[in-house]
Amino acid sequence: MTQKKSTLHASFELDVSLDFLFESVEHGVLIENTNREVEFMNQFFCDTFNIKFSPAYLYLSNTLINSKKFSSQFEKFEEFEKSLYEIPKNIEIVRDEKWTLTNGTKVLRDYIPIFKVNELKGHIWVFKIERLCPKKFLTENPTELIENALHLLPGEIAIFNTEAKILFANQAYISNNEKRLWAIGKTVVQYFSYENLSNEIALNRLENIKKTIEQKLPFSWEETNVKAKQNNEYFLRTCYPVIKSNGELESVIEQSINITQQKYLERQLNLQIEQFFTTLNSLNDIVLLTDGELKLQFINKSWENITGHKLEEFKGKSVFDILAVTRYELYGKIFAILSGEYSEKKGMLAIKQKDGNEKHLQYNLQPSFSVDDSKKGILATLTDITHQHLQESKLLELVKREKELNELKTAFVNMVSHELRTPLTVISSSAEILDLMIQSGSSYDEVTVFTKQIIDEVEKMTAFMQDLLMVSKIEAGKIEINTKETDIILFVEKLINSSYNPWKDGRKVELSTKRTSKLADVDEKMLTHALQNLLQNALKYSVGKDNPKVRICFSQTYFTISVLDNGIGIPEQDMMNLFTSFFRATNTGNISGTGIGLIVTKYFTEQHKGYVAAKSIMNKGSIFTLRLPYHH
Ligand code: ADP
């Protein structure tokens, strides 16, 4: 077939514009030459008569033969075919001839002969679908206009009288004209049985129509059209009452909308949502979603697993009830997101489990949007990092201990080397002097000064070694308490008088007590060690000052022994480190010491279920108090 090129149009010398015009009108246009061959046909013509191929294929084909091919489309085809022969013979314009197609469409046909300088050149046929001619409708019966309009609507529409009988059904409701006419005055049940359709559906429809008649209220219901081989179809049907101005019911209009598409989409969406939630619930992380007011909208199952709280406990609560935290950092991040910051925010928080234990969670916050994009909420994921957190703190603790041990080792080595070097220097120089004195024949009295010095230093070293040994025994838990009933004042008096009255610088330790003595169960060896350390310190750190004092007080369930001095005191910042191994305050200067004594005192006091306390003011003095129960 050649490219469509209308010779007829060429002779009009308006070729292009006519083509365009005919293509753009919403009427079927057919132009024939005098041989009754197709010169032009627009797409609308093909659509009207259900011609499946393009108009170009029919170029120069015979119109009269063509028309036979769609004879079944006309209700009165014979009459129509006759008119195709007759009308062109008259060579006169004919307008608005009514023809009805078998699918119910009403068309109006125009015929226009084409002349060029009195010579017939061809014929124009125009087929107008009635709905495209509102002007025409208006001139006719308005009921027909409405009826036609109702026929053109895509949904099923029917009107029932007050006895639920069909007054009108549109083409979508009953497509066949004859059947439609037959159905007038019948009920839906009668029509359905005539058509051999589902009685159940018909009865349901009738019931709803009757309900609308009785109650004068609209009723909606869903109807499923079950199809054997295809997918079911779904319809939303509604009955509306038509009420007259006097309040009486005039009729009922039943209308149906095909909601199959929505139904499938809805089902697909529900399925996807279900899958989405199943996936969320199978995650190890907690996922929670809030609305714009931070009210909880969703939280997954992991919440129960991680916290032990039931999900129902938090229905309608806010995100802060859930996270139960007073973390301004988290507040800040949430409000930053709500006020329009879109970047995700991370951080850590701790929450309490139902059993009171703590869980450490890493959170990740993002904005979440509602369908209309307007309302922002929070989408949070929380990962349980309790295990890592624990490992991390254990590791940090280990590192800290390691550091402390290293510091302790350094302090110990420094102290030991210092404590041993001094007596060793004294011993070595005394030995050298002794050597010279013996060579020069010095007397026994002259020599003994130096032998005594050697003995003193060896004693000091021995005492020091014993102290060290004691600490190692204490640390190994090898010292066991062995108590006996003891008169406390007598015991303390004896201790003071044996070693400290007087001390080597001539000072004494003064004992004061207001009450009569009491008996207590004590391990005398341990208590002796504990007190000796305090008394020696009191004397050692207050050289040149008043006598140190010991005070004993008895109360109902415990007694206290305090040792007071007016010595150098302890700097405030050092107080927290007292009672730790080898610790010596920064103001000890040349005063010798090992940093062991107070540890021993503390340990022995605690063995008696008591404790030791210290108070001190720099350059004013110190008080060390042992508080012990009578029995333990
Ligand atoms: P040291 O052998 O160094 O005296 P201790 O364990 O007995 O060891 O005491 C630890 C530190 O506590 C001392 O080095 C000292 O700095 C401080 N200290 C203890 N008692 C007194 C006190 N009465 N006056 C001032 N400082 C004291």
Residues whose N, C-alpha, C, O or C-beta is under 5 A from the ligand:
A	BS01	ADP	N537 A538 Y541 G567 I568 G569 I570 F583 R584 A585 T588 S592 G593 T594 G595 I596 G597 L598 I599 S622
